[in-house]
Amino acid sequence: MTVSQALIEFLARQWTVDGDIRERTIPGVFGIFGHGNVAGVGQALKQLNVDQPELMPYFQARNEQAMVHQSVGYARMHRRRATFASAASVGPGATNMLTGAALATTNRLPALLLPSDTFATRVADPVLQQLEQPWDIGLTVNDAFRPLSKFFDRVQRPEQLYSIALGAMRVLTDPVETGAVTIALPEDVQAETLDVPIEFLQDREWHLRRPLPEHGALARAVATIRGAERPFIVAGGGVLYSGAEDQLRALVGATGIPVGTTQAGGGSLPWDHPQYLGAVGATGTTAANRLAAEADVVIGIGTRYSDFTTASRTAFRDPSVRFVNINVAAFDAYKHGTQLPVVADARETLVALAAELAGHRVAAGYSERIAHEKSEWDAAVDVAFAPSGRALPGQPEIIGAVQSATAPEDVIVQAAGSLPGDLHQLWRVRDPLGYHVEYAYSCMGYEIAGGLGVKRGLTAAGDERDVIVMVGDGSYLMLSSELATVVAEGIKLIVILIQNHGFASIGHLSETVGSERFGTKYRVYDAEARNFQGDRVLPVDLAMNARSYGIDVIEITPGSDAIADLAAAVAAAKASDRATFIHVHSDPLVYGPDGEGWWDVPVSEVSTLESTQRARAEYERLRQAQRPLLGAEDAR
């Protein structure tokens, strides 16, 4: 067999086992072929397609970065038990995947990358698309994957394949280490032959580890929680990846402890659960942020405590706050200098906590406070969702219209711009898998490709719920090409494009730092002023652009009925068996309710602009609430 043939067949026979669930770890390969891989991985996939077409399906893509995004979306829907492999050619094809690699690793989601490399023998040197550095002749563009990957190796000789492939699988299926896994494949080695042991090509199972909490760590955590007057849970993505939403619901139902979620943790509890206060942090709700600010014990479950979760270290303001950090990764469990880490699986720890906290419940006064704050925030969302009748609706109204037309199990997909913040605050998640906002990397252009991966993941599991991608015009222009993939494969995806003629999120941020939306509007260049700040909107027709891909398009005409028309369009898209693109205009200056969160974006210390001077003064005021978050002394 060639190295490529052996690798592809090996991948086809790998299985992830999580309790009673057993599924293919790599159910398919995305590939774009060039001179670096057409004779290697491309030939291997073609051969299997002829001999055993069901063994390792091949899928086309239009952009290498998008292949990785699809893999990540798929992995999220399968709770990290499965992902795709992505094969790219030498040079630009390989480097196109770098952004995807960083996104996968940052989100702690598995993705297998197979970038081609230049000749290991250097018999043809330099080849087309080869990077040459005179100070390191052996350096290739694929070395850029090293800091972005959780595993990196290069198959420089055929016999290295065995240990490299097994090492890659170990990391892909490791709840602690998973992320981008990169196997660089020199184009000559891909096509070389080797005698492959039959053991290498037999089915192999990778059992996910679910480590139990250690007795001492658990006992310290229980004592601290029992002694807390105002405990608060931060539920992160680890709750969902562990399949622990039922255990979380049981624990908070019994104890009355309130919960706020990170972006990755959306869906850990349904929005109407009495203990669920919504998003926490910079894009949080007033309900979650007010309780977080007063919490004397913060129980982090499967969260990496990003700056948005901690509101740039202003969210948790009690001077004596302590952190009980439950995480399968020690790196995250020890954050904020906590003396109460629990390095264990989220689900197993929640089961143990429920048993140890039996009979314990927060005080009645605290329960009343939770109910009051939740009620107030729910009322604020109702107001934000109410149609205003404006010709150009605000984004909160648009979200409300989409929410009203979707089913509880439908999945909302988003990644970048102003939508993640509004969705985090406003979207009423009704299903554990119903909320997929890629916000660890917040990558513009993720939305359509990621949504396509989400839909693939659901379909593979026999789940036909709808996937709704919401995307702004800025992100759409970054990476819309996978609409061609949607049409080619007849995949039903609902894409809602919000046209606001610029970068709405950064435009708002630009105002807060005193830069007055400079460079954030899509406008015709003003040669006299030498900027893009004028009133002449670009005559770009993104609805026509989408229509050119062959997808069904519904355009919402601006006017007082725009919100009602949008809800009807979403309902029509759901009723259709084809993919639908819905285009709606919005007013980027209409914002949602203030959740009392903050994000630290430094403002220039000195400036000739009055707007920047004012912004600096406000910045100095707000950052006074920052604290080091080093935790307090352990409970004695």
VENZI-V788081 format. One record per run of one state. SS is the DSSP state (hx for helix, st for strand, lp for the rest). FROM is the first residue (numbers start at 1). TO is the last residue. If there is no record, write none. Layout:
SS/FROM/TO
SS/FROM/TO
This chain:
lp/1/1
st/2/2
hx/3/12
lp/13/13
st/14/18
lp/19/20
st/21/24
lp/25/25
st/26/31
lp/32/40
hx/41/51
lp/52/56
st/57/59
lp/60/63
hx/64/77
lp/78/82
st/83/88
lp/89/91
hx/92/95
lp/96/97
hx/98/106
lp/107/110
st/111/117
lp/118/140
hx/141/148
lp/149/150
st/151/155
lp/156/157
hx/158/172
lp/173/179
st/180/186
hx/187/190
lp/191/192
st/193/193
lp/194/197
hx/198/201
lp/202/203
st/204/207
lp/208/214
hx/215/227
lp/228/230
st/231/235
lp/236/236
hx/237/241
lp/242/244
hx/245/255
lp/256/257
st/258/261
lp/262/275
st/276/279
lp/280/285
hx/286/294
lp/295/296
st/297/301
lp/302/321
st/322/327
lp/328/329
hx/330/333
lp/334/334
hx/335/337
lp/338/339
st/340/343
lp/344/345
hx/346/356
lp/357/363
hx/364/385
lp/386/394
hx/395/405
lp/406/410
st/411/414
lp/415/418
hx/419/426
lp/427/434
st/435/437
lp/438/445
hx/446/460
lp/461/466
st/467/472
hx/473/478
lp/479/482
hx/483/489
lp/490/493
st/494/499
lp/500/501
st/502/502
lp/503/503
hx/504/512
lp/513/520
st/521/521
lp/522/522
st/523/523
lp/524/525
st/526/526
lp/527/530
st/531/531
lp/532/536
st/537/537
lp/538/541
hx/542/548
lp/549/551
st/552/555
lp/556/561
hx/562/575
lp/576/579
st/580/585
lp/586/609
hx/610/625
lp/626/636
